[in-house]
């Protein structure tokens, strides 16, 4: 549940993903004055014992459909250690596959959990602000050093809610101080199959198509590719096409003209859909990719029954599968490869994933929490070098006992002697609040010994070199009032996109595809799509002005 990045990708990621957002407002530089209607910030306690000296228990909920309990304290080395050594009990609350309904029920019944991880600048976040259901963190940020030092001052200001307070703790945020950019979007190839086929050229989509046909012919029991990974395919048409622009209701972010346009203005969108349809019709991707669960995808990957795959969290998923397969066969596993692209595209303009100082989402403490400061104290400690080191490499005494001059753990003799299978069974990576210290430690480990460095860290640093887009410029772009005319139309448009994603993938031939694609464009335009494009353009321009870009 709490890996450093989430889920495998493709069309499924359209549902699971979220824009890297942060809360901001027009009065984010205005100090609060006595007597205003904002929630009063609690005063930090002067002599609170360090985290881990006293028992701490709180409930935690992630506001995403895919979020489910991970088995805190029972399934992995990190949470077992936190529960036994740091006396922290973490009560997990799942969304049961319907986060919107779950959140609405909790709000209506006034039964909020102590902590919620959710996207800022959304109706759900604003609901909590309006009803004063979150604890302002202003004084806690001042008292505890780690998060305050890690978050850039301009990002902290952009995180302020409409009432002027800071309520969230960002996860997986960047910083001007971070010189080790990482990215999880990528392509992985089954090492053994690729080698047995003679390691053919894999650079373009024509190469990919030819390779998938080879796999299907020679390995009938292998899935050539799990899903069409449309976000990655779209990014491979170059011109810094941004994969996240295809989420929910796709738009065309045209960086050349500095405009947001109808997605139907971009030929690459139709080409992406055509390629996905071609792969489906010829049986080169899973025929049940739209209904396949994340667990099913993971099982196929971990058993080596996938030849090539792309999407988000390819670095994390690739490492897990690689470790499992190598433990059984030293020649087996997965390798990461450069981003694939369309014929004639300059590879230097392929940059589907971005970066940002505001992070992926935010973690907030609700007014239901009995010990909000102690909860913040934990997250502040967890955000530090020590916390991120434990997340990635486990607590001391298992794989390491000492650290180098950069704070990175040095493999102990016990750690070196441990088999790949035993290491995989530690299930390291639990991380409810990732920070760029994780990147820093990973880079330091690579410097220690590139040959023994963690697969996912090396891969993430590799893909980090491709990152070009600053996601902060899209801050708040999806914050649409669900009760407004645009909000009502937006809900209708999301359903249209979902329906036509399936229709286009399953079209029987080019003629049917063309007819369905035309219907798709008409259906969106008849549902207020141009109003959405205009709205997102206005938000984008305001953000860019604030950022000076």
C-alpha positions in Angstrom: 0.0 0.0 0.0 2.7 2.5 0.9 5.4 1.9 -1.7 7.4 4.8 -2.9 5.2 5.1 -6.0 1.9 3.6 -6.8 0.6 0.9 -9.2 1.7 -0.5 -12.5 0.1 1.7 -15.2 -1.6 1.9 -18.5 -5.3 2.7 -18.6 -5.6 1.4 -15.1 -3.4 4.3 -13.9 -5.9 6.7 -15.3 -8.1 5.7 -12.4 -5.5 5.3 -9.8 -3.3 8.3 -10.6 -3.5 11.8 -9.4 -2.0 15.1 -10.4 0.8 16.4 -8.3 -1.1 19.1 -6.7 -0.8 21.5 -3.8 -3.2 23.8 -2.0 -2.9 27.5 -2.8 -5.1 30.6 -2.7 -5.1 34.2 -3.7 -4.4 35.3 -0.1 -1.6 32.9 0.6 0.7 35.6 1.7 -1.7 37.3 4.1 -1.1 36.7 7.8 -4.0 35.6 10.0 -5.3 38.2 12.3 -7.0 37.8 15.7 -10.7 37.4 15.4 -11.0 36.0 11.9 -13.0 32.9 11.2 -10.1 30.5 10.4 -9.4 27.5 12.5 -7.1 28.4 15.4 -3.8 26.7 15.2 -2.8 24.6 18.2 0.2 25.7 20.3 3.0 23.1 20.2 3.9 21.5 23.5 7.2 22.5 24.9 8.6 19.3 26.4 7.1 16.4 24.3 9.1 13.2 24.7 11.0 12.1 21.5 9.0 9.8 19.1 9.2 6.2 20.2 9.5 6.7 23.9 5.8 6.5 24.6 3.1 4.4 22.8 1.3 6.1 20.0 -1.8 4.9 18.2 -3.8 6.5 15.4 -6.1 5.6 12.5 -5.1 6.3 8.9 -7.1 6.4 5.7 -6.0 7.0 2.0 -8.7 8.6 -0.1 -8.1 6.5 -3.2 -10.2 3.7 -4.7 -7.1 1.4 -4.9 -6.0 2.0 -1.3 -6.4 -1.0 1.0 -4.9 -2.2 4.3 -1.3 -3.5 3.9 -1.1 -5.5 7.1 0.7 -3.0 9.3 2.9 -4.7 11.9 2.5 -8.2 10.5 3.7 -8.4 6.9 7.0 -6.4 6.5 10.1 -5.7 8.5 9.7 -1.9 8.7 6.2 -1.8 10.3 7.0 -4.8 12.6 9.9 -2.8 13.9 7.8 0.4 14.3 5.2 -1.5 16.2 7.6 -3.3 18.5 10.5 -0.9 18.9 8.8 2.5 18.5 5.6 1.5 20.2 3.5 2.8 17.3 0.2 1.2 16.3 -1.2 2.2 12.9 -4.9 1.4 12.4 -5.5 1.1 8.7 -8.9 2.0 7.1 -9.5 0.9 3.5 -11.7 2.6 0.9 -13.4 -0.6 -0.2 -12.8 0.4 -3.8 -15.0 3.5 -3.6 -13.1 6.4 -1.9 -15.7 9.0 -2.8 -18.5 7.1 -1.1 -16.3 6.2 1.9 -15.2 9.8 2.4 -18.7 11.1 2.1 -20.0 8.6 4.7 -17.2 9.5 7.2 -17.9 13.2 6.8 -21.7 12.8 7.1 -21.4 10.6 10.2 -18.7 12.8 11.7 -16.5 9.7 12.1 -13.3 10.9 10.5 -10.1 8.9 11.0 -7.2 10.6 12.8 -5.1 11.0 9.6 -6.1 11.2 5.9 -3.9 11.1 2.8 -5.6 12.9 -0.1 -5.2 15.2 -3.0 -5.2 18.9 -2.0 -7.2 21.4 -4.1 -10.0 19.0 -4.4 -13.6 19.3 -3.2 -12.9 16.8 -0.5 -9.9 18.8 0.8 -11.9 22.1 0.7 -14.8 20.4 2.5 -12.4 19.7 5.4 -11.2 23.3 5.4 -14.7 24.8 5.3 -15.9 22.6 8.1 -12.8 23.1 10.2 -12.1 19.4 10.4 -8.3 19.6 10.0 -5.7 20.6 12.5 -3.6 23.6 11.4 0.1 22.6 11.3 1.7 26.0 11.3 3.1 25.9 14.9 4.2 22.3 14.5 6.2 23.1 11.3 8.0 25.8 13.3 8.8 23.5 16.2 9.9 20.4 14.4 12.9 20.8 12.0 12.8 18.2 9.3 9.8 18.9 7.1 10.3 22.7 7.4 13.9 22.3 6.2 13.0 19.9 3.4 10.1 21.9 1.9 11.2 25.0 -0.1 9.7 28.3 1.3 7.8 29.0 -1.9 6.2 25.6 -1.9 5.2 26.1 1.7 3.4 29.3 0.7 1.6 27.5 -2.2 0.4 24.8 0.3 -1.6 27.4 2.3 -5.3 26.7 2.2 -8.1 29.2 1.5 -8.1 30.3 5.2 -4.3 31.0 5.2 -3.3 27.9 7.3 -1.0 25.0 6.2 -2.9 21.7 6.9 -0.9 19.2 4.9 2.4 17.4 4.9 3.4 16.7 1.2 4.6 13.3 0.1 7.2 12.7 -2.6 7.9 16.4 -3.1 10.9 17.9 -4.8 13.2 20.6 -3.8 15.8 23.1 -5.2 18.2 21.4 -2.8 17.7 18.0 -4.3 20.4 17.2 -6.9 19.3 13.6 -7.4 16.1 13.6 -9.4 14.3 10.3 -9.7 11.3 9.1 -11.7 9.3 5.9 -11.6 7.7 5.9 -15.1 9.6 3.6 -17.4 9.9 0.5 -19.5 11.1 -2.9 -18.3 11.9 -6.0 -20.4 12.1 -9.6 -19.4 15.8 -10.3 -19.4 15.7 -14.0 -20.3 13.2 -13.7 -23.1 15.0 -10.7 -24.6 18.3 -12.5 -24.5 16.8 -15.7 -26.1 15.4 -13.6 -28.9 18.8 -12.2 -29.7 18.4 -8.8 -28.0 16.7 -7.1 -31.0 16.7 -3.3 -31.2 14.1 -1.8 -28.9 13.9 2.0 -29.5 10.8 2.8 -31.5 7.2 1.7 -31.6 7.9 -0.2 -34.8 10.6 -2.1 -32.9 8.2 -2.7 -30.1 5.5 -4.0 -32.4 8.0 -6.4 -34.1 9.2 -7.6 -30.7 5.8 -8.3 -29.4 5.0 -10.4 -32.5 8.1 -12.4 -32.0 7.2 -13.0 -28.3 3.7 -14.1 -29.2 5.0 -16.5 -31.9 7.7 -18.2 -29.8 6.3 -18.0 -26.3 2.6 -18.8 -26.5 2.3 -19.0 -22.7 3.8 -15.5 -22.2 1.9 -12.2 -22.2 3.8 -10.0 -24.7 2.6 -6.8 -22.9 0.0 -6.5 -20.1 -1.8 -3.3 -21.3 -1.3 -0.6 -23.9 0.2 1.9 -21.4 -1.3 4.8 -23.3 0.2 7.5 -21.1 3.7 6.2 -21.9 2.9 5.7 -25.6 1.6 9.2 -25.8 4.7 10.6 -24.2 6.8 8.8 -26.8 5.5 11.2 -29.5 7.9 13.8 -28.2 7.7 17.5 -27.9 7.7 17.0 -24.1 4.2 15.6 -24.2 3.0 15.2 -20.6 1.6 11.9 -19.7 -0.6 13.3 -16.9 -2.6 15.3 -19.4 -4.4 12.1 -20.3 -5.9 11.7 -16.8 -9.6 11.6 -16.3 -10.6 14.0 -19.1 -7.6 14.4 -21.4 -6.4 17.8 -22.7 -3.5 18.8 -25.0 -0.8 20.7 -23.1 1.0 22.4 -26.0 4.3 23.6 -24.6 5.3 25.0 -28.0 2.4 27.5 -28.1 2.0 27.7 -24.3 -1.6 26.8 -24.6 -4.0 24.1 -23.3 -6.1 22.9 -26.2 -8.6 20.2 -27.1 -6.9 16.8 -27.0 -8.4 16.2 -30.5 -6.1 19.0 -31.8 -3.1 16.7 -31.2 -2.6 14.0 -33.8 -0.5 12.0 -31.3 -3.6 11.3 -29.2 -5.4 9.5 -32.1 -2.1 7.7 -33.0 -1.8 6.5 -29.4 -5.3 5.1 -29.4 -4.8 3.5 -32.8 -1.6 1.8 -31.6 -3.4 0.5 -28.5 -6.2 -0.8 -30.7 -3.8 -2.5 -33.0 -2.0 -4.3 -30.2 -5.3 -5.5 -28.8 -6.7 -6.7 -32.1 -3.5 -8.7 -32.7 -3.4 -10.2 -29.3 -0.2 -8.5 -28.3 -1.6 -7.2 -25.0 -3.8 -8.9 -22.4 -7.3 -9.2 -23.7 -8.7 -8.4 -20.2 -6.5 -5.5 -19.5 -9.4 -3.2 -18.7 -10.7 -5.5 -16.0 -7.4 -7.0 -14.8 -6.7 -6.2 -11.1 -3.4 -4.8 -9.9 -2.8 -8.0 -8.0 -3.2 -10.0 -11.2 -0.8 -7.8 -13.1 1.8 -8.1 -10.2 1.5 -11.9 -10.1 2.2 -12.2 -13.9 5.1 -9.9 -13.6 6.6 -11.6 -10.5 6.3 -15.0 -12.2 8.1 -13.8 -15.4 5.1 -14.2 -17.6 5.3 -10.7 -19.1 7.8 -9.9 -21.9 7.7 -6.1 -21.7 5.8 -3.5 -19.7 5.7 0.2 -19.1 3.8 2.7 -16.9 4.1 4.2 -13.5 6.1 2.5 -10.7 8.0 0.4 -13.2 11.1 0.9 -11.0 9.4 -0.4 -7.9 7.4 -3.2 -9.6 10.5 -4.1 -11.7 12.7 -4.4 -8.6 10.3 -6.7 -6.8 9.9 -8.9 -9.9 13.6 -8.9 -10.6 14.5 -9.9 -7.0 11.9 -12.7 -7.0 13.0 -14.2 -10.4 16.8 -13.8 -9.8 16.4 -15.7 -6.5 15.2 -18.7 -8.5 17.3 -18.3 -11.6 20.4 -16.0 -11.8 19.8 -15.4 -15.5 16.2 -14.4 -15.0 14.7 -11.0 -14.1 13.9 -7.6 -15.7 16.0 -4.8 -17.1 15.0 -1.2 -17.4 15.4 0.4 -20.9 15.3 4.0 -22.2 11.9 5.4 -23.1 10.6 4.1 -26.4 9.3 6.6 -29.0 7.6 6.9 -32.3 9.6 6.8 -35.5 11.3 10.1 -36.3 10.9 11.6 -32.8 13.9 13.1 -31.1 14.5 11.0 -28.0 15.6 14.1 -26.0 12.0 15.5 -26.3 10.5 12.4 -24.7 9.7 13.4 -21.2 6.4 11.9 -20.1 6.8 12.4 -16.4 7.4 15.7 -14.4 8.7 16.9 -11.1 7.4 19.3 -8.5 8.0 20.8 -5.1 4.4 20.3 -4.0 4.6 16.5 -4.1 2.1 13.8 -5.0 -0.5 14.3 -2.3 -0.8 15.6 1.3 -1.3 13.9 4.6 -3.6 15.8 7.0 -4.4 15.4 10.7 -8.1 15.7 11.5 -9.7 17.2 14.6 -10.7 13.6 15.6 -7.1 13.0 16.6 -6.5 13.0 20.3 -2.7 13.6 20.0 -2.2 15.7 16.8 1.2 17.0 17.8 2.6 13.5 18.5 1.3 12.3 15.1 3.0 15.3 13.4 6.2 14.4 15.4 6.2 10.9 13.9 5.7 12.2 10.3 8.4 14.8 10.8 10.8 12.2 12.1 9.8 9.8 9.2 10.5 12.5 6.6 14.1 12.8 7.9 17.1 10.9 6.6 16.7 8.4 9.4 13.1 7.7 8.6 13.7 7.4 4.8 16.7 5.2 5.4 14.6 2.8 7.5 11.9 2.7 4.8 14.3 1.8 2.0 16.8 -0.3 3.8 15.0 -1.6 6.8 15.9 -0.9 10.5 19.5 -1.4 11.7 20.6 -4.9 12.5 19.1 -6.6 9.5 20.9 -5.5 6.4 23.2 -2.8 7.9 24.6 -1.5 11.1 26.6 1.6 10.1 26.2 4.4 7.6 28.7 6.2 5.3 29.5 9.9 5.3 26.4 10.6 3.3 24.1 8.8 5.7 23.6 5.8 3.4 23.7 2.4 5.0 26.7 0.1 4.5 25.9 -3.5 3.9 26.8 -5.6 7.0 28.2 -9.1 6.7 24.8 -10.4 7.7 23.2 -8.4 4.9 25.7 -9.6 2.3 25.1 -13.2 3.2 21.3 -12.9 3.0 19.8 -14.5 -0.1 17.8 -12.5 -2.6 14.7 -14.4 -1.7 15.1 -13.6 2.0 15.7 -9.9 1.2 12.5 -9.9 -0.9 10.6 -11.4 2.0 11.5 -8.4 4.1 9.1 -6.4 1.9 10.9 -3.1 2.4 9.6 0.1 1.1 6.6 1.0 3.4 6.5 4.7 3.1 3.5 6.8 4.0 5.4 10.1 3.6 8.2 10.0 1.1 10.7 12.9 0.8 13.6 13.7 -1.4 16.0 12.4 1.3 15.0 9.0 -0.1 16.5 10.1 -3.5 19.6 11.4 -1.7 20.3 8.2 0.1 19.7 6.2 -3.0 22.2 8.2 -5.0 24.7 7.7 -2.1 24.2 4.0 -2.2 24.9 3.9 -5.9 28.2 5.7 -5.3 29.2 3.1 -2.7 29.0 0.3 -5.3 27.0 0.6 -8.5 27.2 -3.2 -9.0 25.3 -3.9 -5.7 23.1 -0.9 -5.6 19.3 -1.4 -5.4 17.8 -2.1 -8.8 14.9 0.4 -8.4 17.2 3.2 -7.2 19.5 2.9 -10.2 16.5 2.7 -12.5 14.8 5.7 -10.9 18.0 7.8 -11.2 18.2 6.8 -14.8 14.7 7.9 -15.6 15.1 11.0 -13.5 17.5 12.3 -16.2 14.5 12.6 -18.6 12.4 14.8 -16.4 11.7 18.2 -17.8 8.2 19.4 -16.8 7.5 21.2 -13.6 4.2 19.8 -12.4 3.6 22.7 -9.9 2.3 24.8 -12.8 -0.8 22.6 -12.9 -1.5 23.1 -9.2 -5.2 23.2 -8.6 -6.2 22.5 -12.2 -8.6 19.8 -11.2 -10.2 21.7 -8.3 -13.7 22.0 -9.9 -16.8 22.5 -7.7 -18.7 19.3 -8.2 -22.0 21.2 -7.8 -21.2 23.8 -10.4 -22.3 23.5 -14.0 -18.8 22.7 -15.0 -18.4 20.2 -12.2 -21.6 18.4 -13.2 -20.4 18.3 -16.8 -17.0 17.2 -15.7 -18.5 14.1 -14.1 -20.3 13.4 -17.3 -17.2 13.8 -19.3 -15.2 11.4 -17.1 -17.8 8.7 -17.8 -17.6 9.4 -21.5 -13.9 9.0 -21.5 -14.1 5.7 -19.6 -16.7 4.4 -22.0 -14.9 5.4 -25.2 -11.5 4.1 -23.9 -13.0 0.7 -24.0 -14.9 1.2 -27.3 -11.7 2.4 -29.0 -9.5 -0.4 -27.7 -12.0 -3.0 -28.8 -12.8 -1.6 -32.3 -12.7 -4.5 -34.8 -11.0 -2.6 -37.6 -9.8 0.9 -38.7 -13.2 1.9 -40.1 -14.9 1.1 -36.8 -12.2 2.9 -34.9 -12.5 6.0 -37.0 -16.2 6.1 -36.5 -16.0 5.6 -32.8 -13.2 8.2 -32.5 -15.5 10.8 -34.2 -18.4 9.9 -31.9 -16.0 10.3 -28.9 -15.0 13.8 -29.9 -18.6 14.8 -30.5 -19.7 13.4 -27.2 -17.1 15.3 -25.2 -17.8 18.6 -27.1 -21.5 18.2 -26.5 -20.8 17.9 -22.7 -19.1 21.2 -22.2 -15.5 20.1 -23.0 -14.5 23.5 -24.3 -15.5 25.1 -21.0 -13.2 22.6 -19.3 -10.3 23.5 -21.6 -10.9 27.2 -20.9 -11.0 26.7 -17.2 -7.8 24.7 -17.1 -6.1 27.2 -19.3 -7.0 30.1 -16.9 -5.7 28.1 -13.8 -2.5 27.2 -15.7 -1.8 30.7 -16.7 -2.2 32.1 -13.2 0.1 29.4 -11.8 2.7 30.1 -14.4 2.6 33.8 -13.6 3.1 33.1 -9.9 6.1 30.9 -10.8 7.6 33.3 -13.2 7.6 30.9 -16.2 
